[in-house]
Amino acid sequence: AQSVTQLDSHVSVSEGTPVLLRCNYSSSYSPSLFWYVQHPNKGLQLLLKYTSAATLVKGINGFEAEFKKSETSFHLTKPSAHMSDAAEYFCVVSDRIWSGGADGLTFGKGTHLIIQP
Amino acid sequence: SQTIHQWPATLVQPVGSPLSLECTVEGTSNPNLYWYRQAAGRGLQLLFYSVGIGQISSEVPQNLSASRPQDRQFILSSKKLLLSDSGFYLCACTGGLSEQYFGPGTRLTVT
């Protein structure tokens, strides 16, 4: 079985400072990992994905995440926060073998990112 | 790349009334399709998924149902809405490497 834990329900940073959103996962197999962003009353947008290639993954809008197997972590970072980054962020794990081919995704509960001016 | 359309964007319905939410997908064929519900302050809950026309799997027992009459059309229905059905409903389809792409969502308020 797979699971994902987002360690912070809310993160508040000042504009221009670094962002760190933490995510830990568990999976019986080699997982695929994703980060999605959701602005209020909008659908989810894929930020980046890890699929067993390079462990440091670069995404859109200056975000990146590093897959650390030894720590079972996939934390999301950005060097300098922008006001437009304020949103809900979801860490997601996919274990395609476990899902039986239905691309079963397991979502974290989300982290609300607040950007202070 | 895939484009997912959902309608309506918002809906206010009384308790006991029927429901029909529609999702259509462009830019891909034979996708896996999903319905999720996002209740206020909560994460996403997978409701249904479909791997092909007429093939529906339910993840959570409830008074909702889903149908897939065409390859790129996915419909979420209910005969009688409950207050607890209120939420944000998202349709998604599978991308190339098991990621999913989401539609803009439908905000349902049951009064």
gemmi code that builds the backbone of each chain (N, CA, C; Angstrom):
import gemmi

chains = {
    "A": [
        ("ALA", (0.848, -1.195, 0.000), (0.000, 0.000, 0.000), (0.883, 1.244, 0.000)),
        ("GLN", (0.341, 2.312, -0.478), (1.096, 3.563, -0.554), (0.416, 4.614, 0.293)),
        ("SER", (1.204, 5.564, 0.759), (0.651, 6.682, 1.521), (1.552, 7.883, 1.353)),
        ("VAL", (1.017, 9.036, 1.647), (1.803, 10.259, 1.556), (1.399, 11.179, 2.696)),
        ("THR", (2.394, 11.800, 3.320), (2.173, 12.692, 4.450), (2.766, 14.052, 4.137)),
        ("GLN", (1.931, 15.057, 4.152), (2.426, 16.421, 4.048), (2.527, 16.959, 5.465)),
        ("LEU", (3.718, 17.303, 5.836), (4.025, 17.528, 7.239), (3.463, 18.834, 7.786)),
        ("ASP", (3.110, 19.767, 6.944), (2.593, 21.055, 7.382), (1.268, 21.338, 6.684)),
        ("SER", (0.247, 21.664, 7.451), (-1.031, 22.012, 6.831), (-0.999, 23.461, 6.314)),
        ("HIS", (-0.210, 24.325, 6.975), (-0.056, 25.713, 6.555), (1.420, 26.096, 6.622)),
        ("VAL", (1.875, 26.849, 5.618), (3.213, 27.418, 5.620), (3.087, 28.887, 5.233)),
        ("SER", (3.716, 29.745, 6.026), (3.665, 31.181, 5.749), (5.086, 31.699, 5.570)),
        ("VAL", (5.343, 32.370, 4.436), (6.661, 32.947, 4.164), (6.469, 34.363, 3.652)),
        ("SER", (7.519, 35.139, 3.738), (7.490, 36.489, 3.185), (7.858, 36.454, 1.712)),
        ("GLU", (7.289, 37.378, 0.966), (7.609, 37.471, -0.458), (9.123, 37.655, -0.618)),
        ("GLY", (9.707, 36.897, -1.568), (11.141, 36.991, -1.819), (11.990, 36.033, -1.005)),
        ("THR", (11.398, 35.343, -0.060), (12.147, 34.370, 0.759), (11.907, 32.960, 0.233)),
        ("PRO", (12.755, 31.998, 0.649), (12.609, 30.636, 0.120), (11.346, 29.934, 0.640)),
        ("VAL", (10.875, 28.992, -0.180), (9.719, 28.176, 0.171), (10.158, 26.720, 0.332)),
        ("LEU", (9.683, 26.082, 1.389), (9.910, 24.645, 1.586), (8.589, 24.013, 2.000)),
        ("LEU", (8.078, 23.100, 1.190), (6.882, 22.339, 1.526), (7.299, 20.873, 1.625)),
        ("ARG", (7.017, 20.276, 2.782), (7.568, 18.953, 3.060), (6.588, 17.836, 2.754)),
        ("CYS", (7.134, 16.741, 2.242), (6.319, 15.588, 1.881), (7.124, 14.317, 2.122)),
        ("ASN", (6.519, 13.375, 2.839), (7.096, 12.047, 3.002), (6.126, 11.018, 2.445)),
        ("TYR", (6.652, 9.949, 1.899), (5.805, 8.944, 1.265), (6.191, 7.565, 1.743)),
        ("SER", (5.312, 6.638, 1.525), (5.645, 5.218, 1.678), (5.053, 4.474, 0.494)),
        ("SER", (5.821, 3.512, 0.009), (5.378, 2.741, -1.143), (6.099, 1.408, -1.144)),
        ("SER", (5.404, 0.384, -1.538), (6.008, -0.949, -1.581), (6.885, -1.126, -2.804)),
        ("TYR", (6.713, -0.267, -3.790), (7.445, -0.409, -5.043), (8.118, 0.923, -5.373)),
        ("SER", (8.732, 0.991, -6.510), (9.346, 2.260, -6.919), (8.254, 3.214, -7.354)),
        ("PRO", (8.051, 4.260, -6.619), (6.900, 5.121, -6.895), (7.187, 6.193, -7.931)),
        ("SER", (6.115, 6.724, -8.482), (6.170, 8.008, -9.165), (5.614, 9.040, -8.186)),
        ("LEU", (6.192, 10.209, -8.194), (5.782, 11.246, -7.251), (5.499, 12.540, -7.999)),
        ("PHE", (4.521, 13.272, -7.495), (4.084, 14.495, -8.167), (3.797, 15.571, -7.135)),
        ("TRP", (3.908, 16.806, -7.579), (3.369, 17.945, -6.847), (2.371, 18.664, -7.749)),
        ("TYR", (1.205, 18.965, -7.150), (0.175, 19.731, -7.835), (-0.088, 21.013, -7.046)),
        ("VAL", (-0.533, 22.041, -7.762), (-0.932, 23.296, -7.119), (-2.401, 23.562, -7.465)),
        ("GLN", (-3.119, 24.099, -6.493), (-4.520, 24.441, -6.709), (-4.787, 25.842, -6.186)),
        ("HIS", (-5.153, 26.743, -7.088), (-5.594, 28.071, -6.682), (-7.085, 28.005, -6.346)),
        ("PRO", (-7.591, 28.928, -5.544), (-8.975, 28.860, -5.074), (-9.977, 28.651, -6.196)),
        ("ASN", (-10.853, 27.667, -5.994), (-11.926, 27.343, -6.942), (-11.422, 27.012, -8.340)),
        ("LYS", (-10.225, 26.462, -8.414), (-9.658, 26.038, -9.685), (-9.314, 24.553, -9.623)),
        ("GLY", (-9.072, 23.976, -10.785), (-8.603, 22.603, -10.818), (-7.150, 22.513, -10.381)),
        ("LEU", (-6.628, 21.294, -10.340), (-5.240, 21.076, -9.949), (-4.331, 21.163, -11.164)),
        ("GLN", (-3.200, 21.831, -10.985), (-2.227, 21.961, -12.065), (-0.962, 21.213, -11.675)),
        ("LEU", (-0.444, 20.412, -12.597), (0.773, 19.660, -12.330), (1.972, 20.596, -12.307)),
        ("LEU", (2.699, 20.588, -11.175), (3.904, 21.407, -11.051), (5.131, 20.673, -11.556)),
        ("LEU", (5.271, 19.420, -11.115), (6.425, 18.621, -11.504), (6.170, 17.155, -11.183)),
        ("LYS", (7.026, 16.287, -11.744), (6.850, 14.858, -11.531), (8.207, 14.159, -11.480)),
        ("TYR", (8.292, 13.146, -10.636), (9.470, 12.293, -10.554), (9.059, 10.890, -10.994)),
        ("THR", (9.822, 10.334, -11.950), (9.484, 9.005, -12.448), (10.741, 8.166, -12.634)),
        ("SER", (11.602, 8.141, -11.636), (12.812, 7.316, -11.560), (13.919, 7.760, -12.501)),
        ("ALA", (13.873, 8.978, -12.952), (14.992, 9.527, -13.730), (15.854, 10.355, -12.757)),
        ("ALA", (16.171, 11.585, -13.089), (16.982, 12.421, -12.212), (16.267, 12.659, -10.893)),
        ("THR", (17.011, 12.621, -9.800), (16.385, 12.786, -8.481), (15.999, 14.227, -8.187)),
        ("LEU", (16.655, 15.179, -8.836), (16.274, 16.586, -8.695), (15.408, 16.949, -9.895)),
        ("VAL", (14.181, 17.301, -9.598), (13.204, 17.538, -10.658), (12.853, 19.015, -10.689)),
        ("LYS", (12.920, 19.594, -11.847), (12.542, 21.004, -12.001), (11.145, 21.076, -12.605)),
        ("GLY", (10.352, 21.997, -12.069), (8.988, 22.148, -12.544), (8.725, 23.547, -13.061)),
        ("ILE", (7.438, 23.856, -13.148), (7.055, 25.171, -13.646), (7.143, 26.208, -12.537)),
        ("ASN", (7.148, 27.479, -12.923), (7.117, 28.605, -11.988), (8.266, 28.613, -10.992)),
        ("GLY", (9.412, 28.037, -11.363), (10.593, 28.083, -10.522), (10.643, 27.073, -9.393)),
        ("PHE", (9.681, 26.180, -9.319), (9.667, 25.151, -8.283), (10.545, 23.965, -8.673)),
        ("GLU", (11.084, 23.308, -7.671), (11.790, 22.057, -7.877), (11.624, 21.165, -6.660)),
        ("ALA", (11.874, 19.882, -6.845), (11.748, 18.925, -5.752), (12.844, 17.884, -5.892)),
        ("GLU", (13.277, 17.378, -4.747), (14.330, 16.373, -4.745), (13.821, 15.072, -4.158)),
        ("PHE", (13.969, 13.998, -4.904), (13.592, 12.674, -4.441), (14.737, 12.096, -3.619)),
        ("LYS", (14.463, 11.774, -2.363), (15.473, 11.177, -1.483), (14.923, 9.839, -0.990)),
        ("LYS", (15.403, 8.780, -1.605), (14.882, 7.460, -1.280), (15.196, 7.075, 0.161)),
        ("SER", (16.407, 7.394, 0.620), (16.810, 7.013, 1.977), (15.947, 7.688, 3.031)),
        ("GLU", (15.420, 8.856, 2.712), (14.575, 9.589, 3.655), (13.091, 9.464, 3.295)),
        ("THR", (12.777, 8.762, 2.222), (11.409, 8.662, 1.684), (10.749, 10.033, 1.655)),
        ("SER", (11.479, 11.008, 1.095), (10.950, 12.365, 1.052), (10.938, 12.894, -0.373)),
        ("PHE", (10.096, 13.881, -0.584), (9.985, 14.541, -1.885), (9.545, 15.983, -1.604)),
        ("HIS", (10.425, 16.744, -0.991), (10.095, 18.113, -0.580), (10.120, 19.068, -1.767)),
        ("LEU", (9.215, 20.017, -1.731), (9.083, 21.025, -2.798), (9.745, 22.318, -2.339)),
        ("THR", (10.547, 22.925, -3.211), (11.240, 24.160, -2.848), (11.146, 25.183, -3.970)),
        ("LYS", (11.335, 26.431, -3.561), (11.445, 27.527, -4.515), (12.337, 28.574, -3.873)),
        ("PRO", (13.322, 29.113, -4.596), (14.297, 30.021, -3.965), (13.681, 31.326, -3.474)),
        ("SER", (12.682, 31.827, -4.204), (12.145, 33.140, -3.869), (10.638, 33.143, -4.113)),
        ("ALA", (9.873, 33.328, -3.049), (8.409, 33.257, -3.161), (7.849, 34.512, -3.816)),
        ("HIS", (6.788, 34.295, -4.583), (6.073, 35.389, -5.234), (4.637, 35.373, -4.730)),
        ("MET", (4.008, 36.527, -4.715), (2.631, 36.593, -4.220), (1.719, 35.617, -4.949)),
        ("SER", (1.966, 35.409, -6.227), (1.115, 34.516, -7.024), (1.288, 33.036, -6.647)),
        ("ASP", (2.278, 32.740, -5.792), (2.464, 31.354, -5.354), (1.485, 30.948, -4.257)),
        ("ALA", (0.768, 31.903, -3.708), (-0.202, 31.587, -2.649), (-1.275, 30.653, -3.196)),
        ("ALA", (-1.368, 29.456, -2.611), (-2.278, 28.427, -3.130), (-2.188, 27.202, -2.228)),
        ("GLU", (-2.925, 26.170, -2.609), (-2.855, 24.873, -1.925), (-1.974, 23.957, -2.761)),
        ("TYR", (-1.092, 23.223, -2.086), (-0.153, 22.341, -2.776), (-0.364, 20.911, -2.303)),
        ("PHE", (-0.407, 19.994, -3.261), (-0.647, 18.588, -2.960), (0.529, 17.740, -3.432)),
        ("CYS", (1.012, 16.905, -2.531), (2.012, 15.896, -2.867), (1.261, 14.600, -3.179)),
        ("VAL", (1.682, 13.913, -4.229), (0.922, 12.752, -4.705), (1.885, 11.620, -5.026)),
        ("VAL", (1.521, 10.405, -4.648), (2.332, 9.240, -4.962), (1.515, 8.276, -5.820)),
        ("SER", (2.186, 7.669, -6.768), (1.539, 6.683, -7.630), (2.374, 5.422, -7.649)),
        ("ASP", (1.710, 4.326, -7.352), (2.361, 3.029, -7.400), (1.591, 2.198, -8.406)),
        ("ARG", (1.993, 2.258, -9.651), (1.173, 1.704, -10.732), (0.985, 0.195, -10.608)),
        ("ILE", (1.987, -0.489, -10.105), (1.856, -1.934, -9.954), (0.785, -2.250, -8.930)),
        ("TRP", (0.860, -1.534, -7.800), (-0.125, -1.767, -6.733), (-1.522, -1.435, -7.206)),
        ("SER", (-1.635, -0.392, -8.024), (-2.960, 0.078, -8.413), (-3.631, -0.862, -9.396)),
        ("GLY", (-2.889, -1.842, -9.896), (-3.488, -2.773, -10.844), (-3.700, -2.155, -12.205)),
        ("GLY", (-2.935, -1.118, -12.506), (-3.033, -0.515, -13.821), (-4.029, 0.619, -13.905)),
        ("ALA", (-4.698, 0.943, -12.834), (-5.673, 2.030, -12.879), (-5.052, 3.347, -12.475)),
        ("ASP", (-3.728, 3.399, -12.494), (-3.021, 4.646, -12.191), (-3.468, 5.229, -10.863)),
        ("GLY", (-3.603, 4.361, -9.860), (-4.093, 4.836, -8.588), (-3.163, 5.857, -7.970)),
        ("LEU", (-3.676, 7.035, -7.708), (-2.927, 8.085, -7.057), (-3.383, 8.218, -5.614)),
        ("THR", (-2.432, 8.472, -4.750), (-2.741, 8.781, -3.361), (-2.304, 10.207, -3.095)),
        ("PHE", (-3.263, 11.033, -2.659), (-3.011, 12.453, -2.433), (-2.713, 12.720, -0.969)),
        ("GLY", (-1.782, 13.632, -0.729), (-1.637, 14.170, 0.608), (-2.800, 15.101, 0.920)),
        ("LYS", (-2.892, 15.525, 2.154), (-4.016, 16.374, 2.574), (-3.840, 17.828, 2.172)),
        ("GLY", (-2.682, 18.152, 1.649), (-2.463, 19.505, 1.149), (-1.750, 20.409, 2.144)),
        ("THR", (-1.003, 21.365, 1.601), (-0.355, 22.419, 2.393), (-0.776, 23.754, 1.825)),
        ("HIS", (-1.327, 24.580, 2.702), (-1.762, 25.914, 2.282), (-0.584, 26.871, 2.401)),
        ("LEU", (-0.139, 27.406, 1.289), (1.006, 28.327, 1.283), (0.507, 29.764, 1.306)),
        ("ILE", (0.945, 30.491, 2.320), (0.575, 31.898, 2.487), (1.816, 32.739, 2.227)),
        ("ILE", (1.651, 33.769, 1.419), (2.778, 34.655, 1.115), (2.498, 36.021, 1.752)),
        ("GLN", (3.354, 36.419, 2.666), (3.223, 37.717, 3.331), (3.924, 38.793, 2.506)),
        ("PRO", (3.292, 39.943, 2.330), (3.925, 41.016, 1.536), (5.120, 41.625, 2.241)),
    ],
    "B": [
        ("SER", (-1.653, 18.019, -26.115), (-1.875, 17.698, -24.705), (-3.376, 17.690, -24.418)),
        ("GLN", (-3.698, 17.081, -23.280), (-5.111, 16.913, -22.948), (-5.744, 18.216, -22.479)),
        ("THR", (-7.002, 18.383, -22.832), (-7.809, 19.471, -22.288), (-9.078, 18.846, -21.735)),
        ("ILE", (-9.422, 19.221, -20.511), (-10.594, 18.657, -19.851), (-11.620, 19.760, -19.621)),
        ("HIS", (-12.823, 19.523, -20.050), (-13.916, 20.469, -19.862), (-14.900, 19.904, -18.848)),
        ("GLN", (-15.361, 20.763, -17.969), (-16.389, 20.364, -17.011), (-17.498, 21.410, -17.014)),
        ("TRP", (-18.720, 20.937, -16.913), (-19.818, 21.875, -16.731), (-20.950, 21.205, -15.971)),
        ("PRO", (-21.694, 22.031, -15.236), (-21.498, 23.472, -15.119), (-20.322, 23.813, -14.203)),
        ("ALA", (-19.962, 25.078, -14.166), (-18.879, 25.506, -13.284), (-19.365, 25.588, -11.842)),
        ("THR", (-20.579, 26.049, -11.653), (-21.184, 26.115, -10.327), (-22.626, 25.641, -10.423)),
        ("LEU", (-23.107, 25.101, -9.301), (-24.459, 24.545, -9.290), (-25.002, 24.604, -7.870)),
        ("VAL", (-26.226, 25.106, -7.727), (-26.905, 25.096, -6.440), (-28.176, 24.279, -6.614)),
        ("GLN", (-28.284, 23.215, -5.824), (-29.408, 22.297, -5.975), (-30.048, 22.018, -4.610)),
        ("PRO", (-31.360, 21.840, -4.553), (-32.000, 21.489, -3.271), (-31.796, 20.012, -2.959)),
        ("VAL", (-31.860, 19.723, -1.672), (-31.796, 18.328, -1.231), (-32.896, 17.514, -1.915)),
        ("GLY", (-32.555, 16.325, -2.360), (-33.533, 15.444, -2.990), (-33.646, 15.603, -4.497)),
        ("SER", (-32.979, 16.605, -5.052), (-33.052, 16.814, -6.499), (-31.992, 15.963, -7.200)),
        ("PRO", (-32.156, 15.728, -8.505), (-31.165, 14.929, -9.235), (-29.951, 15.768, -9.617)),
        ("LEU", (-28.911, 15.049, -10.022), (-27.654, 15.706, -10.382), (-27.088, 15.078, -11.643)),
        ("SER", (-26.538, 15.911, -12.490), (-25.762, 15.422, -13.624), (-24.629, 16.392, -13.890)),
        ("LEU", (-23.408, 15.916, -13.705), (-22.210, 16.696, -14.017), (-21.503, 16.029, -15.182)),
        ("GLU", (-21.034, 16.835, -16.106), (-20.435, 16.274, -17.304), (-18.967, 16.669, -17.431)),
        ("CYS", (-18.211, 15.734, -17.945), (-16.785, 15.936, -18.187), (-16.464, 15.408, -19.576)),
        ("THR", (-15.780, 16.216, -20.371), (-15.315, 15.747, -21.675), (-13.831, 16.042, -21.818)),
        ("VAL", (-13.173, 15.193, -22.572), (-11.726, 15.274, -22.724), (-11.375, 15.438, -24.191)),
        ("GLU", (-10.406, 16.315, -24.458), (-9.882, 16.496, -25.819), (-8.393, 16.192, -25.827)),
        ("GLY", (-7.899, 15.789, -26.980), (-6.462, 15.656, -27.151), (-5.877, 14.322, -26.765)),
        ("THR", (-6.722, 13.342, -26.506), (-6.239, 12.007, -26.172), (-7.329, 11.003, -26.486)),
        ("SER", (-6.952, 9.753, -26.640), (-7.955, 8.719, -26.878), (-7.766, 7.602, -25.863)),
        ("ASN", (-8.892, 6.955, -25.532), (-8.903, 5.863, -24.580), (-8.204, 6.200, -23.258)),
        ("PRO", (-8.522, 7.365, -22.697), (-7.876, 7.706, -21.419), (-8.547, 6.988, -20.249)),
        ("ASN", (-7.819, 6.848, -19.157), (-8.453, 6.539, -17.884), (-9.068, 7.836, -17.368)),
        ("LEU", (-10.295, 7.745, -16.869), (-10.990, 8.944, -16.389), (-11.377, 8.779, -14.930)),
        ("TYR", (-11.412, 9.887, -14.216), (-11.614, 9.857, -12.765), (-12.570, 10.964, -12.356)),
        ("TRP", (-13.360, 10.691, -11.327), (-14.112, 11.714, -10.607), (-13.600, 11.780, -9.176)),
        ("TYR", (-13.264, 12.995, -8.743), (-12.853, 13.248, -7.368), (-13.824, 14.246, -6.741)),
        ("ARG", (-13.931, 14.175, -5.413), (-14.632, 15.211, -4.665), (-13.677, 15.805, -3.640)),
        ("GLN", (-13.765, 17.109, -3.547), (-12.949, 17.828, -2.578), (-13.896, 18.595, -1.666)),
        ("ALA", (-14.063, 18.120, -0.447), (-14.908, 18.821, 0.516), (-14.107, 19.957, 1.140)),
        ("ALA", (-14.816, 20.911, 1.702), (-14.167, 22.103, 2.257), (-13.114, 21.722, 3.292)),
        ("GLY", (-11.881, 22.224, 3.088), (-10.817, 21.976, 4.053), (-10.255, 20.574, 4.038)),
        ("ARG", (-10.598, 19.803, 3.013), (-10.108, 18.421, 2.961), (-9.366, 18.176, 1.670)),
        ("GLY", (-8.691, 17.051, 1.616), (-8.001, 16.651, 0.396), (-8.961, 16.072, -0.608)),
        ("LEU", (-8.405, 15.409, -1.606), (-9.212, 14.846, -2.670), (-9.623, 13.415, -2.352)),
        ("GLN", (-10.881, 13.121, -2.627), (-11.405, 11.781, -2.433), (-11.781, 11.210, -3.794)),
        ("LEU", (-11.175, 10.086, -4.174), (-11.507, 9.447, -5.431), (-12.882, 8.797, -5.317)),
        ("LEU", (-13.777, 9.144, -6.237), (-15.130, 8.596, -6.234), (-15.276, 7.441, -7.225)),
        ("PHE", (-14.890, 7.680, -8.460), (-15.036, 6.693, -9.519), (-13.856, 6.788, -10.474)),
        ("TYR", (-13.535, 5.662, -11.119), (-12.616, 5.725, -12.238), (-13.098, 4.775, -13.321)),
        ("SER", (-12.638, 5.056, -14.538), (-13.074, 4.280, -15.696), (-11.892, 4.047, -16.628)),
        ("VAL", (-11.707, 2.797, -17.036), (-10.618, 2.475, -17.946), (-11.128, 2.303, -19.375)),
        ("GLY", (-12.451, 2.440, -19.584), (-12.987, 2.312, -20.928), (-14.483, 2.551, -20.937)),
        ("ILE", (-15.055, 2.616, -22.125), (-16.488, 2.857, -22.280), (-17.271, 1.805, -21.497)),
        ("GLY", (-18.207, 2.281, -20.692), (-19.063, 1.387, -19.931), (-18.403, 0.706, -18.751)),
        ("GLN", (-17.130, 0.981, -18.492), (-16.402, 0.341, -17.391), (-16.197, 1.354, -16.275)),
        ("ILE", (-16.884, 1.129, -15.172), (-16.850, 2.054, -14.047), (-16.475, 1.286, -12.784)),
        ("SER", (-15.542, 1.834, -12.037), (-15.199, 1.277, -10.733), (-15.485, 2.335, -9.678)),
        ("SER", (-16.133, 1.902, -8.609), (-16.496, 2.818, -7.530), (-15.547, 2.619, -6.364)),
        ("GLU", (-15.047, 3.719, -5.847), (-14.116, 3.650, -4.734), (-14.808, 3.818, -3.390)),
        ("VAL", (-15.923, 4.532, -3.386), (-16.584, 4.847, -2.122), (-18.084, 4.624, -2.289)),
        ("PRO", (-18.696, 3.805, -1.458), (-20.144, 3.606, -1.579), (-20.905, 4.873, -1.200)),
        ("GLN", (-21.868, 5.255, -1.996), (-22.588, 6.492, -1.760), (-23.793, 6.549, -2.693)),
        ("ASN", (-24.474, 7.653, -2.686), (-25.650, 7.781, -3.544), (-25.317, 8.392, -4.890)),
        ("LEU", (-24.052, 8.420, -5.252), (-23.641, 8.923, -6.554), (-23.360, 7.753, -7.485)),
        ("SER", (-23.450, 8.005, -8.784), (-23.100, 7.002, -9.785), (-22.370, 7.687, -10.920)),
        ("ALA", (-21.692, 6.904, -11.739), (-20.954, 7.456, -12.872), (-21.223, 6.615, -14.097)),
        ("SER", (-21.107, 7.251, -15.241), (-21.274, 6.543, -16.503), (-20.285, 7.084, -17.517)),
        ("ARG", (-19.939, 6.240, -18.467), (-19.023, 6.639, -19.535), (-19.628, 6.169, -20.850)),
        ("PRO", (-20.508, 6.992, -21.416), (-21.201, 6.576, -22.647), (-20.319, 6.659, -23.894)),
        ("GLN", (-19.294, 7.491, -23.846), (-18.369, 7.624, -24.974), (-16.938, 7.618, -24.439)),
        ("ASP", (-15.994, 7.421, -25.335), (-14.599, 7.274, -24.929), (-14.108, 8.466, -24.116)),
        ("ARG", (-14.530, 9.674, -24.498), (-14.001, 10.872, -23.857), (-15.079, 11.659, -23.116)),
        ("GLN", (-16.093, 10.945, -22.629), (-17.159, 11.583, -21.872), (-17.395, 10.801, -20.590)),
        ("PHE", (-17.438, 11.532, -19.479), (-17.603, 10.904, -18.169), (-18.649, 11.711, -17.414)),
        ("ILE", (-19.679, 11.043, -16.904), (-20.796, 11.735, -16.284), (-20.956, 11.263, -14.845)),
        ("LEU", (-21.166, 12.204, -13.959), (-21.429, 11.920, -12.550), (-22.884, 12.257, -12.260)),
        ("SER", (-23.604, 11.337, -11.638), (-25.039, 11.520, -11.444), (-25.469, 11.161, -10.036)),
        ("SER", (-26.646, 11.674, -9.710), (-27.319, 11.246, -8.494), (-28.826, 11.357, -8.726)),
        ("LYS", (-29.591, 10.451, -8.147), (-31.046, 10.529, -8.262), (-31.610, 11.480, -7.223)),
        ("LYS", (-30.973, 11.489, -6.024), (-31.454, 12.361, -4.941), (-30.263, 12.876, -4.159)),
        ("LEU", (-30.009, 14.163, -4.240), (-28.857, 14.744, -3.570), (-29.063, 14.842, -2.060)),
        ("LEU", (-27.954, 14.687, -1.349), (-27.914, 14.886, 0.093), (-27.089, 16.146, 0.387)),
        ("LEU", (-27.295, 16.702, 1.578), (-26.494, 17.866, 1.979), (-25.004, 17.542, 1.918)),
        ("SER", (-24.655, 16.316, 2.294), (-23.249, 15.916, 2.346), (-22.616, 15.775, 0.962)),
        ("ASP", (-23.417, 15.905, -0.087), (-22.864, 15.842, -1.448), (-22.241, 17.171, -1.876)),
        ("SER", (-22.424, 18.195, -1.094), (-21.811, 19.485, -1.420), (-20.299, 19.352, -1.474)),
        ("GLY", (-19.692, 20.053, -2.422), (-18.239, 20.003, -2.539), (-17.794, 20.462, -3.907)),
        ("PHE", (-16.526, 20.302, -4.140), (-15.903, 20.683, -5.401), (-15.571, 19.393, -6.132)),
        ("TYR", (-16.157, 19.205, -7.318), (-16.009, 17.955, -8.050), (-15.033, 18.156, -9.204)),
        ("LEU", (-14.050, 17.289, -9.243), (-13.000, 17.404, -10.243), (-12.953, 16.152, -11.108)),
        ("CYS", (-12.867, 16.364, -12.392), (-12.680, 15.276, -13.351), (-11.205, 15.271, -13.756)),
        ("ALA", (-10.655, 14.094, -13.956), (-9.245, 13.993, -14.334), (-9.059, 12.876, -15.343)),
        ("CYS", (-7.984, 12.978, -16.116), (-7.634, 11.894, -17.029), (-6.145, 11.616, -16.893)),
        ("THR", (-5.743, 10.446, -17.317), (-4.357, 10.034, -17.169), (-3.497, 10.612, -18.263)),
        ("GLY", (-2.279, 11.035, -17.872), (-1.300, 11.489, -18.832), (-0.376, 10.359, -19.224)),
        ("GLY", (0.790, 10.701, -19.725), (1.672, 9.682, -20.279), (2.413, 8.851, -19.257)),
        ("LEU", (2.773, 9.412, -18.110), (3.610, 8.714, -17.139), (2.906, 8.597, -15.797)),
        ("SER", (1.650, 8.269, -15.846), (0.777, 8.044, -14.684), (0.369, 9.323, -13.980)),
        ("GLU", (0.851, 10.501, -14.454), (0.300, 11.713, -13.858), (-1.124, 11.903, -14.360)),
        ("GLN", (-1.891, 12.682, -13.626), (-3.260, 12.971, -14.025), (-3.414, 14.458, -14.292)),
        ("TYR", (-4.277, 14.753, -15.255), (-4.587, 16.135, -15.593), (-6.029, 16.404, -15.193)),
        ("PHE", (-6.240, 17.566, -14.611), (-7.522, 17.878, -13.998), (-8.286, 18.940, -14.780)),
        ("GLY", (-9.615, 18.824, -14.729), (-10.469, 19.848, -15.258), (-10.603, 21.004, -14.286)),
        ("PRO", (-11.365, 22.032, -14.669), (-11.502, 23.231, -13.830), (-12.412, 23.037, -12.629)),
        ("GLY", (-13.185, 21.955, -12.604), (-14.012, 21.662, -11.436), (-15.422, 22.229, -11.513)),
        ("THR", (-16.308, 21.624, -10.721), (-17.678, 22.100, -10.539), (-17.932, 22.276, -9.053)),
        ("ARG", (-18.346, 23.476, -8.670), (-18.687, 23.743, -7.272), (-20.160, 23.440, -7.081)),
        ("LEU", (-20.469, 22.407, -6.294), (-21.850, 22.000, -6.024), (-22.233, 22.378, -4.600)),
        ("THR", (-23.311, 23.114, -4.470), (-23.864, 23.442, -3.160), (-25.258, 22.861, -3.076)),
        ("VAL", (-25.467, 21.995, -2.112), (-26.779, 21.384, -1.894), (-27.434, 22.113, -0.726)),
        ("THR", (-28.629, 22.644, -0.952), (-29.287, 23.479, 0.074), (-30.505, 22.785, 0.682)),
    ],
}
model = gemmi.Model(1)
for chain_id, residues in chains.items():
    chain = gemmi.Chain(chain_id)
    for i, (resn, *xyz) in enumerate(residues, 1):
        res = gemmi.Residue()
        res.name, res.seqid = resn, gemmi.SeqId(i, " ")
        for name, pos in zip(("N", "CA", "C"), xyz):
            atom = gemmi.Atom()
            atom.name, atom.element = name, gemmi.Element(name[0])
            atom.pos, atom.b_iso = gemmi.Position(*pos), 0.0
            res.add_atom(atom)
        chain.add_residue(res)
    model.add_chain(chain)
structure = gemmi.Structure()
structure.add_model(model)
structure.setup_entities()
